[in-house]
Amino acid sequence: MGQPRHVFFATIAAGGGHVATATALAEALHAYYPDDFTTRVSDVMAEFGAAALDRRHKASWRALLRRPQLVRIGQRLSDAAPSVTRLSQSLTLDAFARSLARQLNELGPDLVVANHGWLATVFAAARTRTGRHLRHRAFRRQRALVGAAQRARVRAKRRCAGRPRAARSEA
């Protein structure tokens, strides 16, 4: 068997849901393919040099959560004018995208999985603006990511069902 492939799960710990789904996917990957992958789940903005931007983003999100109607209106506006959304995100995140691309290329993950809209923008920008090859998969909606994690867990349970208990705990 060859060297394990490394999957980097990029997330933002804005409330727990993004981190929980990224962690569930990493755990399912280990359960379903025990020796084939190494994984890392990262609160990527906080960990890779955008701490001030990360703090502003999380503070804004907490403030919006106190006004759920504004969250719904904001999502509708984003969906209605995606080019404006992409442009504003691109302007906000461009410097971070360049920095992150350099850092991740040094780490050398085989695949980056992003589960937050901002991070999808960051990785797309990192790939196009730096000219570096960075394989990534972004889930457009949290439901898609949760569904992928649930399907992976079901497959892992089915795979482990026929093994003796000792073999299950080693996997």
URFEN-V115960 format. One record per backbone hydrogen bond with DSSP energy under -1.0 kcal/mol. CO is the residue of the C=O (numbers start at 1). NH is the residue of the N-H. E is the energy in kcal/mol with one decimal. If there is no record, write none. Layout:
# URFEN-V115960
co nh e
CO NH E
CO NH E
This chain:
# URFEN-V115960
co nh e
5 38 -2.5
6 110 -2.2
6 111 -1.5
7 40 -1.6
8 113 -2.8
9 42 -2.9
10 115 -1.5
11 44 -1.3
12 14 -1.9
16 20 -2.6
17 21 -2.1
18 22 -2.1
19 23 -2.8
20 24 -2.4
21 25 -2.3
22 26 -2.3
23 27 -2.7
24 28 -2.5
25 29 -2.4
26 30 -2.1
27 31 -2.4
28 32 -2.9
29 33 -2.6
33 36 -1.0
36 5 -2.6
38 7 -2.8
40 9 -3.5
42 11 -2.7
42 44 -1.9
43 47 -2.2
44 48 -2.2
45 50 -2.1
50 54 -2.9
51 55 -2.6
52 56 -2.3
53 57 -2.7
54 58 -2.6
55 59 -2.5
56 60 -2.6
57 61 -2.3
58 62 -2.4
59 63 -2.1
60 64 -2.4
61 65 -2.2
64 67 -2.1
67 70 -1.3
67 71 -1.2
68 72 -2.2
69 73 -2.5
70 74 -2.9
71 75 -2.4
72 76 -2.2
73 77 -2.6
74 78 -2.4
75 79 -2.5
76 80 -2.2
77 81 -1.9
81 85 -2.1
82 86 -2.9
83 87 -2.1
84 88 -2.6
85 89 -2.6
86 90 -2.6
87 91 -2.5
88 92 -2.0
89 93 -2.6
90 94 -1.4
93 97 -2.5
94 98 -2.1
95 99 -2.1
96 100 -3.1
97 101 -2.3
98 102 -1.7
99 103 -2.2
100 104 -3.1
101 105 -2.1
102 106 -1.4
103 107 -1.8
104 108 -2.7
111 8 -2.9
112 137 -2.7
113 10 -2.5
114 139 -1.7
116 120 -2.0
117 121 -1.8
118 122 -2.3
119 123 -2.8
120 124 -2.1
121 125 -2.5
122 126 -2.7
123 127 -2.0
124 128 -2.2
125 129 -3.1
126 130 -1.1
135 112 -1.8
137 114 -2.5
141 145 -1.3
142 146 -2.8
143 147 -2.7
144 148 -2.1
145 149 -2.4
146 150 -2.7
147 151 -2.5
148 152 -2.2
149 153 -2.3
150 154 -2.3
151 155 -2.3
152 156 -2.4
153 157 -2.6
154 158 -2.4
155 159 -2.3
156 160 -2.2
157 161 -1.6
160 163 -1.6
164 168 -1.7
165 169 -1.8
166 170 -1.1
167 171 -1.1
